[in-house]
Amino acid sequence: MQSTQPRFFKEMTVGEAMQVHPEAGLVFSSYHLGGCSHCSINEIETIEQVCQGYGVEVETLVESLNNLFSEDEE
């Protein structure tokens, strides 16, 4: 049976991502996105826009976010 859980994708906003999983903010922080005052991220920006602005590989960040679901299943 295929999982129907929501997944993260680069076109979603940071605000939407924060609503998808309670630990999404921790993933952003682990990439130094939004963790401190000089690198705050705007919740209306897409994940892709944030990655472009801070030089983070978007596929890597999205994969890390989606890994939150595999951790929940263990």
Biopython code that builds the backbone (N, CA, C, O; Angstrom):
import numpy as np
from Bio.PDB.StructureBuilder import StructureBuilder

atoms = [
    (1, "MET", "N", (0.841, -1.185, 0.000)),
    (1, "MET", "CA", (0.000, 0.000, 0.000)),
    (1, "MET", "C", (0.879, 1.239, 0.000)),
    (1, "MET", "O", (1.786, 1.357, 0.824)),
    (2, "GLN", "N", (0.622, 2.154, -0.906)),
    (2, "GLN", "CA", (1.434, 3.351, -1.075)),
    (2, "GLN", "C", (1.081, 4.385, -0.009)),
    (2, "GLN", "O", (-0.089, 4.570, 0.325)),
    (3, "SER", "N", (2.099, 5.053, 0.520)),
    (3, "SER", "CA", (1.895, 6.095, 1.513)),
    (3, "SER", "C", (1.292, 7.337, 0.852)),
    (3, "SER", "O", (1.704, 7.731, -0.239)),
    (4, "THR", "N", (0.324, 7.942, 1.518)),
    (4, "THR", "CA", (-0.284, 9.155, 0.987)),
    (4, "THR", "C", (0.103, 10.373, 1.817)),
    (4, "THR", "O", (-0.556, 11.411, 1.746)),
    (5, "GLN", "N", (1.157, 10.250, 2.593)),
    (5, "GLN", "CA", (1.600, 11.362, 3.419)),
    (5, "GLN", "C", (2.069, 12.514, 2.535)),
    (5, "GLN", "O", (2.597, 12.295, 1.445)),
    (6, "PRO", "N", (1.872, 13.738, 3.013)),
    (6, "PRO", "CA", (2.364, 14.880, 2.238)),
    (6, "PRO", "C", (3.879, 14.841, 2.135)),
    (6, "PRO", "O", (4.569, 14.351, 3.029)),
    (7, "ARG", "N", (4.366, 15.354, 1.055)),
    (7, "ARG", "CA", (5.801, 15.414, 0.827)),
    (7, "ARG", "C", (6.217, 16.849, 0.563)),
    (7, "ARG", "O", (5.400, 17.687, 0.180)),
    (8, "PHE", "N", (7.464, 17.113, 0.766)),
    (8, "PHE", "CA", (8.019, 18.429, 0.494)),
    (8, "PHE", "C", (8.442, 18.517, -0.970)),
    (8, "PHE", "O", (8.855, 17.520, -1.562)),
    (9, "PHE", "N", (8.338, 19.688, -1.540)),
    (9, "PHE", "CA", (8.803, 19.920, -2.902)),
    (9, "PHE", "C", (9.297, 21.354, -2.991)),
    (9, "PHE", "O", (8.883, 22.209, -2.208)),
    (10, "LYS", "N", (10.183, 21.618, -3.949)),
    (10, "LYS", "CA", (10.890, 22.900, -4.009)),
    (10, "LYS", "C", (9.986, 24.092, -4.270)),
    (10, "LYS", "O", (10.361, 25.223, -3.961)),
    (11, "GLU", "N", (8.797, 23.866, -4.834)),
    (11, "GLU", "CA", (7.897, 24.974, -5.146)),
    (11, "GLU", "C", (7.036, 25.411, -3.958)),
    (11, "GLU", "O", (6.378, 26.449, -4.028)),
    (12, "MET", "N", (7.030, 24.644, -2.879)),
    (12, "MET", "CA", (6.210, 25.028, -1.731)),
    (12, "MET", "C", (6.913, 26.134, -0.946)),
    (12, "MET", "O", (8.138, 26.247, -0.975)),
    (13, "THR", "N", (6.127, 26.944, -0.247)),
    (13, "THR", "CA", (6.721, 28.016, 0.535)),
    (13, "THR", "C", (7.299, 27.450, 1.833)),
    (13, "THR", "O", (6.962, 26.347, 2.265)),
    (14, "VAL", "N", (8.167, 28.236, 2.426)),
    (14, "VAL", "CA", (8.747, 27.841, 3.710)),
    (14, "VAL", "C", (7.631, 27.690, 4.742)),
    (14, "VAL", "O", (7.655, 26.765, 5.553)),
    (15, "GLY", "N", (6.662, 28.589, 4.712)),
    (15, "GLY", "CA", (5.532, 28.502, 5.641)),
    (15, "GLY", "C", (4.751, 27.207, 5.476)),
    (15, "GLY", "O", (4.366, 26.577, 6.461)),
    (16, "GLU", "N", (4.518, 26.812, 4.230)),
    (16, "GLU", "CA", (3.822, 25.548, 3.975)),
    (16, "GLU", "C", (4.644, 24.376, 4.496)),
    (16, "GLU", "O", (4.103, 23.442, 5.088)),
    (17, "ALA", "N", (5.948, 24.430, 4.273)),
    (17, "ALA", "CA", (6.828, 23.348, 4.731)),
    (17, "ALA", "C", (6.773, 23.207, 6.246)),
    (17, "ALA", "O", (6.778, 22.095, 6.773)),
    (18, "MET", "N", (6.720, 24.329, 6.940)),
    (18, "MET", "CA", (6.663, 24.295, 8.406)),
    (18, "MET", "C", (5.373, 23.633, 8.889)),
    (18, "MET", "O", (5.341, 23.050, 9.973)),
    (19, "GLN", "N", (4.314, 23.722, 8.089)),
    (19, "GLN", "CA", (3.039, 23.114, 8.464)),
    (19, "GLN", "C", (2.988, 21.623, 8.137)),
    (19, "GLN", "O", (2.203, 20.888, 8.736)),
    (20, "VAL", "N", (3.812, 21.173, 7.199)),
    (20, "VAL", "CA", (3.787, 19.773, 6.767)),
    (20, "VAL", "C", (4.362, 18.851, 7.834)),
    (20, "VAL", "O", (3.851, 17.751, 8.041)),
    (21, "HIS", "N", (5.420, 19.288, 8.514)),
    (21, "HIS", "CA", (6.057, 18.442, 9.531)),
    (21, "HIS", "C", (6.570, 19.323, 10.655)),
    (21, "HIS", "O", (7.172, 20.364, 10.391)),
    (22, "PRO", "N", (6.346, 18.932, 11.907)),
    (22, "PRO", "CA", (6.748, 19.778, 13.041)),
    (22, "PRO", "C", (8.250, 20.000, 13.160)),
    (22, "PRO", "O", (8.679, 20.952, 13.811)),
    (23, "GLU", "N", (9.056, 19.143, 12.545)),
    (23, "GLU", "CA", (10.512, 19.292, 12.661)),
    (23, "GLU", "C", (11.155, 19.908, 11.421)),
    (23, "GLU", "O", (12.380, 19.906, 11.301)),
    (24, "ALA", "N", (10.353, 20.433, 10.500)),
    (24, "ALA", "CA", (10.907, 21.047, 9.285)),
    (24, "ALA", "C", (11.838, 22.208, 9.629)),
    (24, "ALA", "O", (12.867, 22.393, 8.980)),
    (25, "GLY", "N", (11.484, 22.978, 10.633)),
    (25, "GLY", "CA", (12.336, 24.099, 11.037)),
    (25, "GLY", "C", (13.721, 23.664, 11.454)),
    (25, "GLY", "O", (14.698, 24.378, 11.225)),
    (26, "LEU", "N", (13.811, 22.494, 12.066)),
    (26, "LEU", "CA", (15.124, 21.964, 12.468)),
    (26, "LEU", "C", (15.977, 21.635, 11.249)),
    (26, "LEU", "O", (17.192, 21.829, 11.262)),
    (27, "VAL", "N", (15.337, 21.140, 10.203)),
    (27, "VAL", "CA", (16.070, 20.829, 8.972)),
    (27, "VAL", "C", (16.586, 22.124, 8.346)),
    (27, "VAL", "O", (17.747, 22.204, 7.943)),
    (28, "PHE", "N", (15.723, 23.136, 8.265)),
    (28, "PHE", "CA", (16.174, 24.425, 7.728)),
    (28, "PHE", "C", (17.354, 24.952, 8.548)),
    (28, "PHE", "O", (18.347, 25.417, 7.989)),
    (29, "SER", "N", (17.238, 24.878, 9.865)),
    (29, "SER", "CA", (18.319, 25.355, 10.732)),
    (29, "SER", "C", (19.611, 24.588, 10.514)),
    (29, "SER", "O", (20.696, 25.164, 10.595)),
    (30, "SER", "N", (19.505, 23.290, 10.238)),
    (30, "SER", "CA", (20.710, 22.487, 10.032)),
    (30, "SER", "C", (21.475, 22.922, 8.782)),
    (30, "SER", "O", (22.666, 22.640, 8.645)),
    (31, "TYR", "N", (20.783, 23.610, 7.872)),
    (31, "TYR", "CA", (21.424, 24.172, 6.680)),
    (31, "TYR", "C", (21.711, 25.664, 6.864)),
    (31, "TYR", "O", (22.006, 26.381, 5.908)),
    (32, "HIS", "N", (21.615, 26.108, 8.114)),
    (32, "HIS", "CA", (21.858, 27.510, 8.474)),
    (32, "HIS", "C", (20.881, 28.448, 7.779)),
    (32, "HIS", "O", (21.249, 29.543, 7.354)),
    (33, "LEU", "N", (19.646, 28.011, 7.672)),
    (33, "LEU", "CA", (18.577, 28.812, 7.075)),
    (33, "LEU", "C", (17.576, 29.165, 8.165)),
    (33, "LEU", "O", (16.881, 28.295, 8.689)),
    (34, "GLY", "N", (17.508, 30.436, 8.497)),
    (34, "GLY", "CA", (16.526, 30.885, 9.469)),
    (34, "GLY", "C", (16.895, 30.650, 10.915)),
    (34, "GLY", "O", (16.059, 30.834, 11.799)),
    (35, "GLY", "N", (18.103, 30.256, 11.174)),
    (35, "GLY", "CA", (18.499, 29.943, 12.540)),
    (35, "GLY", "C", (18.957, 31.133, 13.357)),
    (35, "GLY", "O", (19.007, 31.057, 14.585)),
    (36, "CYS", "N", (19.293, 32.236, 12.695)),
    (36, "CYS", "CA", (19.761, 33.401, 13.434)),
    (36, "CYS", "C", (19.286, 34.674, 12.734)),
    (36, "CYS", "O", (18.780, 34.623, 11.613)),
    (37, "SER", "N", (19.451, 35.798, 13.396)),
    (37, "SER", "CA", (18.869, 37.043, 12.906)),
    (37, "SER", "C", (19.406, 37.474, 11.537)),
    (37, "SER", "O", (18.653, 38.029, 10.737)),
    (38, "HIS", "N", (20.678, 37.234, 11.254)),
    (38, "HIS", "CA", (21.233, 37.687, 9.973)),
    (38, "HIS", "C", (20.976, 36.716, 8.830)),
    (38, "HIS", "O", (21.314, 37.015, 7.685)),
    (39, "CYS", "N", (20.386, 35.565, 9.116)),
    (39, "CYS", "CA", (20.066, 34.629, 8.027)),
    (39, "CYS", "C", (18.614, 34.166, 8.118)),
    (39, "CYS", "O", (18.295, 33.010, 7.844)),
    (40, "SER", "N", (17.741, 35.098, 8.511)),
    (40, "SER", "CA", (16.329, 34.738, 8.615)),
    (40, "SER", "C", (15.761, 34.480, 7.218)),
    (40, "SER", "O", (16.213, 35.058, 6.230)),
    (41, "ILE", "N", (14.778, 33.614, 7.163)),
    (41, "ILE", "CA", (14.138, 33.291, 5.891)),
    (41, "ILE", "C", (12.680, 33.719, 5.973)),
    (41, "ILE", "O", (12.060, 33.688, 7.035)),
    (42, "ASN", "N", (12.158, 34.114, 4.834)),
    (42, "ASN", "CA", (10.797, 34.600, 4.743)),
    (42, "ASN", "C", (9.859, 33.431, 4.455)),
    (42, "ASN", "O", (10.102, 32.651, 3.534)),
    (43, "GLU", "N", (8.801, 33.308, 5.230)),
    (43, "GLU", "CA", (7.895, 32.170, 5.085)),
    (43, "GLU", "C", (7.127, 32.175, 3.768)),
    (43, "GLU", "O", (6.549, 31.154, 3.396)),
    (44, "ILE", "N", (7.106, 33.300, 3.053)),
    (44, "ILE", "CA", (6.396, 33.327, 1.774)),
    (44, "ILE", "C", (7.298, 32.992, 0.597)),
    (44, "ILE", "O", (6.829, 32.853, -0.533)),
    (45, "GLU", "N", (8.600, 32.863, 0.864)),
    (45, "GLU", "CA", (9.522, 32.428, -0.193)),
    (45, "GLU", "C", (9.396, 30.923, -0.373)),
    (45, "GLU", "O", (9.079, 30.200, 0.572)),
    (46, "THR", "N", (9.645, 30.459, -1.590)),
    (46, "THR", "CA", (9.638, 29.017, -1.815)),
    (46, "THR", "C", (10.948, 28.426, -1.310)),
    (46, "THR", "O", (11.932, 29.136, -1.103)),
    (47, "ILE", "N", (10.937, 27.121, -1.118)),
    (47, "ILE", "CA", (12.160, 26.432, -0.706)),
    (47, "ILE", "C", (13.256, 26.675, -1.740)),
    (47, "ILE", "O", (14.417, 26.884, -1.387)),
    (48, "GLU", "N", (12.882, 26.648, -3.010)),
    (48, "GLU", "CA", (13.858, 26.873, -4.072)),
    (48, "GLU", "C", (14.452, 28.279, -3.999)),
    (48, "GLU", "O", (15.660, 28.443, -4.171)),
    (49, "GLN", "N", (13.630, 29.284, -3.750)),
    (49, "GLN", "CA", (14.127, 30.659, -3.654)),
    (49, "GLN", "C", (15.098, 30.821, -2.489)),
    (49, "GLN", "O", (16.134, 31.470, -2.626)),
    (50, "VAL", "N", (14.766, 30.236, -1.356)),
    (50, "VAL", "CA", (15.635, 30.313, -0.190)),
    (50, "VAL", "C", (16.980, 29.649, -0.491)),
    (50, "VAL", "O", (18.036, 30.180, -0.147)),
    (51, "CYS", "N", (16.928, 28.488, -1.132)),
    (51, "CYS", "CA", (18.162, 27.775, -1.469)),
    (51, "CYS", "C", (19.026, 28.597, -2.427)),
    (51, "CYS", "O", (20.242, 28.675, -2.256)),
    (52, "GLN", "N", (18.405, 29.203, -3.422)),
    (52, "GLN", "CA", (19.156, 30.026, -4.360)),
    (52, "GLN", "C", (19.799, 31.214, -3.651)),
    (52, "GLN", "O", (20.943, 31.570, -3.937)),
    (53, "GLY", "N", (19.072, 31.817, -2.739)),
    (53, "GLY", "CA", (19.571, 32.986, -2.026)),
    (53, "GLY", "C", (20.730, 32.690, -1.098)),
    (53, "GLY", "O", (21.555, 33.566, -0.836)),
    (54, "TYR", "N", (20.805, 31.465, -0.596)),
    (54, "TYR", "CA", (21.837, 31.117, 0.374)),
    (54, "TYR", "C", (22.825, 30.079, -0.133)),
    (54, "TYR", "O", (23.678, 29.610, 0.620)),
    (55, "GLY", "N", (22.716, 29.720, -1.402)),
    (55, "GLY", "CA", (23.682, 28.795, -1.983)),
    (55, "GLY", "C", (23.572, 27.368, -1.478)),
    (55, "GLY", "O", (24.571, 26.654, -1.396)),
    (56, "VAL", "N", (22.361, 26.955, -1.140)),
    (56, "VAL", "CA", (22.116, 25.589, -0.681)),
    (56, "VAL", "C", (21.561, 24.793, -1.861)),
    (56, "VAL", "O", (20.721, 25.297, -2.606)),
    (57, "GLU", "N", (22.021, 23.560, -2.035)),
    (57, "GLU", "CA", (21.531, 22.692, -3.103)),
    (57, "GLU", "C", (20.093, 22.295, -2.794)),
    (57, "GLU", "O", (19.836, 21.605, -1.807)),
    (58, "VAL", "N", (19.149, 22.731, -3.640)),
    (58, "VAL", "CA", (17.726, 22.544, -3.358)),
    (58, "VAL", "C", (17.347, 21.069, -3.258)),
    (58, "VAL", "O", (16.563, 20.696, -2.385)),
    (59, "GLU", "N", (17.887, 20.225, -4.134)),
    (59, "GLU", "CA", (17.538, 18.799, -4.083)),
    (59, "GLU", "C", (17.984, 18.167, -2.768)),
    (59, "GLU", "O", (17.298, 17.300, -2.226)),
    (60, "THR", "N", (19.120, 18.596, -2.263)),
    (60, "THR", "CA", (19.634, 18.058, -1.000)),
    (60, "THR", "C", (18.732, 18.454, 0.162)),
    (60, "THR", "O", (18.417, 17.629, 1.020)),
    (61, "LEU", "N", (18.321, 19.709, 0.187)),
    (61, "LEU", "CA", (17.452, 20.171, 1.267)),
    (61, "LEU", "C", (16.084, 19.476, 1.205)),
    (61, "LEU", "O", (15.569, 19.037, 2.233)),
    (62, "VAL", "N", (15.503, 19.375, 0.021)),
    (62, "VAL", "CA", (14.200, 18.717, -0.128)),
    (62, "VAL", "C", (14.298, 17.246, 0.289)),
    (62, "VAL", "O", (13.390, 16.716, 0.931)),
    (63, "GLU", "N", (15.387, 16.600, -0.073)),
    (63, "GLU", "CA", (15.583, 15.203, 0.337)),
    (63, "GLU", "C", (15.663, 15.093, 1.860)),
    (63, "GLU", "O", (15.076, 14.187, 2.453)),
    (64, "SER", "N", (16.386, 16.011, 2.483)),
    (64, "SER", "CA", (16.483, 16.000, 3.946)),
    (64, "SER", "C", (15.118, 16.213, 4.588)),
    (64, "SER", "O", (14.785, 15.558, 5.576)),
    (65, "LEU", "N", (14.334, 17.118, 4.035)),
    (65, "LEU", "CA", (12.987, 17.344, 4.556)),
    (65, "LEU", "C", (12.120, 16.101, 4.399)),
    (65, "LEU", "O", (11.403, 15.720, 5.324)),
    (66, "ASN", "N", (12.182, 15.473, 3.237)),
    (66, "ASN", "CA", (11.382, 14.266, 3.013)),
    (66, "ASN", "C", (11.840, 13.109, 3.888)),
    (66, "ASN", "O", (11.046, 12.220, 4.196)),
    (67, "ASN", "N", (13.098, 13.103, 4.292)),
    (67, "ASN", "CA", (13.588, 12.058, 5.192)),
    (67, "ASN", "C", (12.918, 12.119, 6.560)),
    (67, "ASN", "O", (12.946, 11.138, 7.302)),
    (68, "LEU", "N", (12.320, 13.252, 6.902)),
    (68, "LEU", "CA", (11.591, 13.335, 8.164)),
    (68, "LEU", "C", (10.481, 12.294, 8.208)),
    (68, "LEU", "O", (10.176, 11.754, 9.272)),
    (69, "PHE", "N", (9.874, 12.009, 7.054)),
    (69, "PHE", "CA", (8.793, 11.021, 7.023)),
    (69, "PHE", "C", (9.311, 9.610, 7.202)),
    (69, "PHE", "O", (8.662, 8.798, 7.862)),
    (70, "SER", "N", (10.470, 9.296, 6.629)),
    (70, "SER", "CA", (11.007, 7.949, 6.789)),
    (70, "SER", "C", (11.416, 7.717, 8.244)),
    (70, "SER", "O", (11.330, 6.591, 8.734)),
    (71, "GLU", "N", (11.862, 8.774, 8.944)),
    (71, "GLU", "CA", (12.202, 8.637, 10.359)),
    (71, "GLU", "C", (10.954, 8.375, 11.187)),
    (71, "GLU", "O", (11.002, 7.632, 12.167)),
    (72, "ASP", "N", (9.827, 8.988, 10.794)),
    (72, "ASP", "CA", (8.566, 8.783, 11.521)),
    (72, "ASP", "C", (8.088, 7.335, 11.407)),
    (72, "ASP", "O", (7.458, 6.812, 12.326)),
    (73, "GLU", "N", (8.390, 6.691, 10.281)),
    (73, "GLU", "CA", (7.887, 5.341, 10.025)),
    (73, "GLU", "C", (8.692, 4.270, 10.750)),
    (73, "GLU", "O", (8.240, 3.132, 10.873)),
    (74, "GLU", "N", (9.867, 4.622, 11.224)),
    (74, "GLU", "CA", (10.730, 3.610, 11.886)),
    (74, "GLU", "C", (10.283, 3.345, 13.296)),
    (74, "GLU", "O", (10.888, 2.531, 13.993)),
]
sb = StructureBuilder()
sb.init_structure("model")
sb.init_model(0)
sb.init_chain("A")
sb.init_seg("    ")
for serial, (resi, resn, name, xyz) in enumerate(atoms, 1):
    if name == "N":
        sb.init_residue(resn, " ", resi, " ")
    sb.init_atom(name, np.array(xyz, "f"), 0.0, 1.0, " ", f" {name:<3s}", serial, name[0])
structure = sb.get_structure()
